[in-house]
Amino acid sequence: GHIDKDSQDFPAWLHSANSGETLFSQTRWWRSRWNWWVLDVTGSNQLQRIKGQKPFVRRAGIVALYRPRVIFEEYQKAGESAHEAWILFSADGEVRKRLQALTSESGYRHFEDPSQFVTHGLRAISELLFFRKAGYEWHVKASFITLIAQVCTSQSSDTGMPQIIQGHGARSAKSGLVAEIEEFIWSRIDEQLRVIDLAKRVGMGLSAFAHRYPLHSGESPYRTIVRLKIEAAKGMLIHEGITVKEAAARLGFSSEFHFSRCFKRMEGMAPSAHARAMNVKA
């Protein structure tokens, strides 16, 4: 196939990304007003208001797009928490025109994201910027462009609001169960997670979850926990130059020995040997 050179210019650029869980220390309305476009998603129902208007409940998983300098507020209650992911970005040319059309005069737009394409995309960009593995700039740019393209080409629902994002690609192709579990693990990568914690996350009993999960993922829940922790450890050892003992402590392993044994089973070599092989001091 052929694509015209003039159509390959993508006038949008990323400023920052974040993903994680916030524990609220006080009850208040939290006001946000950015000089850039904001794309975000929340993992729980959230009371919001836009430009000081009547509050409404934004359902978990609903994606929001805000124009630059639009004031939006989120109600935070002391003792509760919220898991969110977002990016700040700028846009020009045709991309800016499309985003303005989506947000219209209200200054914002909500999207249904049935495949959790945006949720995983925002999380992936945040992970790439945090771990900064070799070539991360290329991966961030590709993920960001794909994400914005999907938002700009979202489909109207029967009611016209919210729009529906039709996700595709390797991450969105994952089972919803697997995707939710992996996101949960990443959000608590520094904790000593148990399989029962994963089962509770998706509202299942331990036995049923332990049986069902491998049918979707091809591996046991415990292996998923260890695999993602080892992925995080590799980034720390290679790019931060921390010791094996420090990596074990930061990732919630019971001991340096336990961490090293899990690492060797996954990678075929000890973490210190892996770090030396990558020319990084462990």
Secondary structure by P-SEA (a helix, b strand, c coil): cccccccccccccccccbbbbbbbccbbbbbbbbcbbbbbcccccccccccccbbbbbcccbbbbbcccbbbbbbbbccbbbbbcccccccccaaaaaaaaaaccccbbbbbbccaaaaaaaaaaaaaaaacccaaaaaaaaaaaaaaaaaaacccccccccbbbbcccccccccaaaaaaaaaaaaaccccccaaaaaaaacccaaaaaacccccccccaaaaaaaaaaaaaaaaaacccccaaaaaaaaccccaaaaaaaaaaaccccaaaaaaaacccc
